[in-house]
Amino acid sequence: MSSVPAVGQWNAKREPPRLLENLEVGERLKGVVVTELDGTSGKKAWVRVGVMRRAKGGKFAHVDGMIRLNKEKGLKPKKVAIDKPVTVYVSKVIEAEGRLEVSLRAPKALAPILDTSTLKPLADLKRGEELTGVVKTVTQFAAFVQCGVGRPTRRKRRDGKPMVMEEVDGFLGKDDIPEDTALSAQLVKTQHQTNTISEGDRVKVFVKDTFPGNGRFHVTLDPHVSVEDLRRMKNAVQKKKSRFARRKETGDLMEGEEILGSIVRVLEFGFFVDVGAKANGLVHISSISEKENRYLDNLNEFASVGEKMYVRVNGVDEEGRLSLAYVAREKDRPKPPNRRERRRAARGDEGAAENKGTQAEEEDDKDGGFLFEPFSTGSGGSVDDDEEADFDIFEDM
């Protein structure tokens, strides 16, 4: 028989109850499984952990912790059974509804609650202002730097207290770092990129631009930030967007069409090639091996970023991803003549034809190829008289 106390008024002679409102996320509790239920959203179990909530009339009511067993990955069978003691950890406290959710897994260590009162307001930042921060997240194209900047918010902290300021991370774009520096998550790195920005690095950045209405701000590693530079960068971005808008849709490409594209990314399983569409296409390594009749161990030795290759459109899937087949590298094909070369070739053919005609006439002159002697006016005759004399030959025939 279970030793779980009955639901109802708490016995004052026992130890004071552990109230739901005093629990913290991650707190360890011990209890006994009292109920199991296999519902539409998965299997659940409730554990009596000795937690109470205040009820009417000065009484206390039990609050059983609910375990979502379908989210407990790697759970061994029969680990949770009715009347079996278990150790759980608080995962969520819903005080307004009087509910408690627990987990069988120990939570990861939570970061200490930040004192947001020390954050510098985002609206007070000035362009070119120097900040010192820590790289929090790194992606392929940008890094997010924690600089101690915040914005007003109505959210609450984990302990329930109001949060006056919410921390905002600075956006450090790939174009705002020096050429000799690369991001740790960057897939393609060049040889001259000797420095790397990784998570946890302490960096000195400068405010590039602020967007208080959106709660964002951009930073750069370049200390010399001027209004002209920002205007130039903005114009470059606008031009880049307009060029992208003029590109073809992937659905407009014809299946089987052969296109000369440029390699923009090299991966272990193939190349991403820019063919002038709004999405880059993938050339799989199997397509290259089949065409080259050899196994490719390292694609970087076969081709690199910036090189061009001829590809054939295989098709576009429902998600708009473009599939390409390898045809040949540009350097492996003879380069077609340009406009100037075609003109020179045409002139050369005409000159050769004229030379051949002149040589043929000279040979005919040498061999007596003419049927009649050239007309000669002489000293007292005319061209008309000579023509009449010549035509007498045809009358005698």
Secondary structure, 3 states (H helix, E strand, C coil): CCCCCCCCCCCCCCCCCEEHHHCCCCCEEEEEEEEEEEECCEEEEEEECCEEEECHHHCEEECCEEEEHHHCCCCCCCCCCCCCEEEEEEEEEECCCCEEEEECCCCCCCCCCCCHHHCEEHHHCCCCCEEEEEEEEECCCEEEEEEEEEEECCCECCCCCECCEEEEEEEEEHHHCCCCEEECCCCCCCCCCCEEECCCCEEEEEEEEEECCCCEEEEECCCCCCHHHHHHHHHHHHHHHHHHHCCECHHHCCCCCEEEEEEEEEECCEEEEECCECCCEEEEHHHHHHHHCCCCCCHHHHCCCCCEEEEEEEEECCCCCEEEEEEEEHHHCCCCCCHHHHHHHHHHHHHHHHHHHHHHHHHHHHCCCCCCCCCCCCCCCCHHHHHHHHHHHHHHC
